[in-house]
Amino acid sequence: MTQGVRLIRDVGLAPTEYAYAAVTDAPVRAVWAAGACPLDADGATVCPGDVAGQTHQVMRNLADALAAAGAALTDLTKTTVYVASSDRADLATAWKVYREHMNGHDVPSTLLGVTVLGYAGQLVEVEAVAVLPLP
């Protein structure tokens, strides 16, 4: 985990797979990432109908966007995971893949089932906020 992020877990609330809060101490540089989508380099939606496959692509795209801003998944302080489904099994599938990519960096996160996402065939999107210590 980056030195700029401290995750808060033990607050007397129910145990979860994510921290309840994240703290950063100023001065820091913030990065707000747009929702990462399951698009390939040509802008086509990958893995139609496959929540796991789309989540892998989303997380790769998120990592690439963060890298372009000088950050990494371990710099994240908050994420929101959107899954276009009312089936909790689909949400659980997306969450499992998301956690694989987060590699133990269990930042505060919200997991939502939604009706529809922006691209044709899109099932998953992840938006995120990261912080970095100033150079």
Beta strands, then each sheet from edge to edge (+ up, - down):
strand 1: 6-8
strand 2: 21-23
strand 3: 28-36
strand 4: 76-83
strand 5: 109-113
strand 6: 124-133
sheet 1: 1+ 2-
sheet 2: 3+ 6- 4+ 5+
end
